[in-house]
Amino acid sequence: MPVTRLALTEFRSYATALIEPGPGFVLLSGDNGAGKTNMLEAVSLLTPGRGLRGAALADMARKDGPGGFGVAARLGETDIGTGTLATAPERRQVRINGAPTAVNSLSEWLSVLWLTPAMDRLFADSAGARRRFLDRLVLALEPGHAHHSARYEAAMRARNKLLAEPDSADPAWLAALEAGMAEHGAAVAQARTRTAAALDSQLANTSETDFATAKLALDGWADTDLAAGLKASRGRDAAAGRATVGPHRQDLCVTHRAKEMPASQSSTGEQKALLLGLVLAHAELVADRRGAAPILLLDEVTAHLDPGRRAALFDRLEGRGQVWMTATEASLFDGIGEASRFHVEGGQIVPA
């Protein structure tokens, strides 16, 4: 479901902002630092998590502002609001049609996917970065993934704290925490496996040739008897100060399908093409599975594409739901027909 109205209050570079975009392309142009990515970040907060920058909530409030921020959006007949209060800058609040609700419940209303310049080197980044990327893909297909991930992480943190105090550790409580990690960890691992397999199949059947096609696999931990593994590793984990087995050790392995080459060894241009092709295939998979296209946030993706690949990208995105795109020059959107066009400058956004 597209965002039909977006209002920002004291968010990043915006004291206030209000736009009413259409259901297809939403094109934002303006100089570097004008606030285009801030607008995309606001949309990304309509799902669980810290948004496309992964920033601390306190950093999202406008500098020199009163503290706290608000993002309000309308999806059809539904109003979603999220933000923080100046008195609690790291406590995120969410309201659906005015009623308070849990942050994780946002994934039941819509899915949002994004691609930013910071993600261009994802395949050469840490396993943790790829795992967070994978979890975002899973969440778009299985909203319950947020619940299991949060419960697993909470149990793991409590277990780590307990192992750090061996003299006062309660064996029964330790076993209960490990049982919780095993229950929710299995759900996390299985959801990741399903998503990786489904997306790999989607990619294998993609006839698109303008973007490199990836092949996916999971590595780092197999879905085995986690409770037994945790019990056996207590001593090692106490010394390490962390859990050394579990789905938090998994990694998303990406290979250039045509070349049979690890994505991490591909050129910078190939890595960008692989990532773009992967995100597009996933958006199509989500649309097929959920019956509604996800909202796509594509930050500066046209900057390094030649005219042919830009045209191929626009053609592939046409009619596939709401797509927000940014560029420093409006001419980089040449070839796109009907669209909501805005110019961003100095903390202001106006129709272009």
Solvent accessible surface area in square Angstrom, and as a share of the most:
residue,aa,sasa,rsa
1,M,110,0.49
2,P,39,0.24
3,V,0,0.00
4,T,56,0.32
5,R,80,0.29
6,L,2,0.01
7,A,21,0.17
8,L,3,0.02
9,T,70,0.41
10,E,29,0.13
11,F,0,0.00
12,R,47,0.17
13,S,48,0.31
14,Y,0,0.00
15,A,44,0.34
16,T,93,0.54
17,A,14,0.11
18,L,93,0.46
19,I,7,0.04
20,E,116,0.52
21,P,7,0.04
22,G,23,0.22
23,P,97,0.61
24,G,32,0.30
25,F,10,0.04
26,V,0,0.00
27,L,2,0.01
28,L,0,0.00
29,S,9,0.06
30,G,2,0.02
31,D,108,0.56
32,N,124,0.64
33,G,85,0.81
34,A,10,0.08
35,G,6,0.06
36,K,10,0.04
37,T,32,0.18
38,N,17,0.09
39,M,2,0.01
40,L,0,0.00
41,E,0,0.00
42,A,0,0.00
43,V,0,0.00
44,S,0,0.00
45,L,1,0.00
46,L,0,0.00
47,T,3,0.02
48,P,8,0.05
49,G,36,0.35
50,R,102,0.37
51,G,9,0.08
52,L,20,0.10
53,R,109,0.40
54,G,53,0.51
55,A,20,0.15
56,A,39,0.30
57,L,3,0.02
58,A,45,0.35
59,D,87,0.45
60,M,0,0.00
61,A,17,0.13
62,R,72,0.26
63,K,178,0.75
64,D,146,0.76
65,G,25,0.24
66,P,100,0.63
67,G,32,0.31
68,G,6,0.06
69,F,13,0.05
70,G,23,0.22
71,V,2,0.01
72,A,43,0.33
73,A,6,0.04
74,R,99,0.36
75,L,1,0.01
76,G,35,0.33
77,E,170,0.76
78,T,16,0.09
79,D,56,0.29
80,I,3,0.02
81,G,22,0.21
82,T,9,0.05
83,G,6,0.06
84,T,10,0.06
85,L,95,0.47
86,A,58,0.45
87,T,128,0.75
88,A,29,0.23
89,P,59,0.37
90,E,84,0.38
91,R,168,0.61
92,R,33,0.12
93,Q,66,0.29
94,V,4,0.03
95,R,112,0.41
96,I,19,0.10
97,N,90,0.46
98,G,52,0.50
99,A,56,0.43
100,P,99,0.62
101,T,50,0.29
102,A,67,0.52
103,V,41,0.24
104,N,55,0.28
105,S,23,0.15
106,L,0,0.00
107,S,3,0.02
108,E,120,0.54
109,W,107,0.38
110,L,9,0.04
111,S,11,0.07
112,V,2,0.01
113,L,3,0.01
114,W,29,0.10
115,L,3,0.02
116,T,10,0.06
117,P,65,0.41
118,A,96,0.74
119,M,29,0.13
120,D,25,0.13
121,R,118,0.43
122,L,11,0.06
123,F,10,0.04
124,A,49,0.38
125,D,77,0.40
126,S,59,0.38
127,A,37,0.29
128,G,13,0.13
129,A,15,0.11
130,R,31,0.11
131,R,47,0.17
132,R,163,0.60
133,F,19,0.08
134,L,3,0.02
135,D,32,0.16
136,R,40,0.15
137,L,4,0.02
138,V,0,0.00
139,L,16,0.08
140,A,5,0.04
141,L,21,0.10
142,E,46,0.21
143,P,40,0.25
144,G,44,0.42
145,H,7,0.03
146,A,13,0.10
147,H,82,0.37
148,H,56,0.25
149,S,28,0.18
150,A,48,0.37
151,R,125,0.46
152,Y,5,0.02
153,E,68,0.31
154,A,46,0.35
155,A,14,0.11
156,M,20,0.09
157,R,148,0.54
158,A,37,0.28
159,R,0,0.00
160,N,39,0.20
161,K,143,0.61
162,L,26,0.13
163,L,15,0.07
164,A,77,0.59
165,E,85,0.38
166,P,98,0.62
167,D,148,0.77
168,S,83,0.53
169,A,27,0.21
170,D,72,0.37
171,P,98,0.62
172,A,73,0.57
173,W,127,0.45
174,L,10,0.05
175,A,48,0.38
176,A,52,0.40
177,L,14,0.07
178,E,5,0.02
179,A,56,0.43
180,G,19,0.18
181,M,0,0.00
182,A,21,0.16
183,E,114,0.51
184,H,14,0.06
185,G,0,0.00
186,A,29,0.23
187,A,26,0.20
188,V,3,0.02
189,A,1,0.00
190,Q,80,0.36
191,A,4,0.03
192,R,13,0.05
193,T,71,0.42
194,R,125,0.46
195,T,2,0.01
196,A,7,0.05
197,A,61,0.47
198,A,17,0.13
199,L,1,0.00
200,D,33,0.17
201,S,59,0.38
202,Q,41,0.18
203,L,4,0.02
204,A,55,0.43
205,N,121,0.62
206,T,36,0.21
207,S,105,0.67
208,E,43,0.19
209,T,125,0.73
210,D,53,0.27
211,F,8,0.03
212,A,23,0.18
213,T,30,0.17
214,A,0,0.00
215,K,66,0.28
216,L,15,0.08
217,A,54,0.42
218,L,48,0.24
219,D,84,0.44
220,G,49,0.47
221,W,37,0.13
222,A,64,0.49
223,D,69,0.36
224,T,89,0.52
225,D,97,0.50
226,L,9,0.04
227,A,39,0.30
228,A,54,0.42
229,G,26,0.25
230,L,0,0.00
231,K,131,0.56
232,A,90,0.70
233,S,1,0.00
234,R,55,0.20
235,G,58,0.55
236,R,134,0.49
237,D,2,0.01
238,A,45,0.35
239,A,94,0.73
240,A,47,0.36
241,G,55,0.53
242,R,112,0.41
243,A,2,0.01
244,T,26,0.15
245,V,34,0.20
246,G,0,0.00
247,P,1,0.01
248,H,29,0.13
249,R,103,0.38
250,Q,6,0.03
251,D,27,0.14
252,L,2,0.01
253,C,49,0.30
254,V,12,0.07
255,T,31,0.18
256,H,13,0.06
257,R,60,0.22
258,A,93,0.72
259,K,109,0.46
260,E,115,0.52
261,M,63,0.28
262,P,60,0.38
263,A,1,0.01
264,S,57,0.37
265,Q,130,0.58
266,S,9,0.06
267,S,62,0.40
268,T,82,0.48
269,G,53,0.51
270,E,40,0.18
271,Q,0,0.00
272,K,24,0.10
273,A,18,0.14
274,L,0,0.00
275,L,1,0.00
276,L,2,0.01
277,G,5,0.05
278,L,0,0.00
279,V,2,0.01
280,L,3,0.02
281,A,0,0.00
282,H,0,0.00
283,A,11,0.08
284,E,24,0.11
285,L,11,0.06
286,V,0,0.00
287,A,29,0.22
288,D,110,0.57
289,R,146,0.53
290,R,81,0.30
291,G,69,0.67
292,A,50,0.38
293,A,30,0.24
294,P,3,0.02
295,I,3,0.01
296,L,3,0.02
297,L,0,0.00
298,L,0,0.00
299,D,8,0.04
300,E,32,0.14
301,V,2,0.01
302,T,0,0.00
303,A,47,0.36
304,H,148,0.66
305,L,19,0.09
306,D,68,0.35
307,P,97,0.61
308,G,49,0.47
309,R,102,0.37
310,R,46,0.17
311,A,51,0.40
312,A,18,0.14
313,L,0,0.00
314,F,8,0.03
315,D,109,0.56
316,R,26,0.09
317,L,3,0.02
318,E,110,0.49
319,G,77,0.74
320,R,111,0.41
321,G,29,0.28
322,Q,4,0.02
323,V,1,0.01
324,W,0,0.00
325,M,0,0.00
326,T,0,0.00
327,A,0,0.00
328,T,47,0.28
329,E,104,0.47
330,A,58,0.45
331,S,60,0.38
332,L,32,0.16
333,F,3,0.01
334,D,105,0.54
335,G,74,0.72
336,I,13,0.07
337,G,54,0.52
338,E,171,0.77
339,A,30,0.23
340,S,23,0.15
341,R,85,0.31
342,F,15,0.06
343,H,68,0.30
344,V,0,0.00
345,E,114,0.51
346,G,67,0.65
347,G,8,0.08
348,Q,114,0.50
349,I,18,0.09
350,V,76,0.43
351,P,108,0.68
352,A,88,0.68
